[in-house]
Amino acid sequence: MKEQLHQISMEAKQAGGGLAQFKMKFTQHSQQVQALIAGTATGVDRDIAEILDAAGRAVEQAAQSLEIAASGCANYANQI
């Protein structure tokens, strides 16, 4: 069990790190798109901006959750 918990911790850290890198790129691209479509007459720009912002927040929350899981698993494994 201890080994499995450490494995989960390691994989969660790697996945969280990957998501953090993705979030940085995603944010850059989102900002570029939002700058290009800002001020459109249809209001679609607001919809896209909200969608991109929500997706960015979800990625950030997922990365944070994985970091919490990694830490929790490692701490528990070290106690048993």
Summary of the structure (lengths in Angstrom):
residues: 80
radius of gyration: 17.9
end to end distance: 8.9
largest distance: 61.2
contacts: 211
relative contact order: 0.21
helix: 90%
strand: 0%
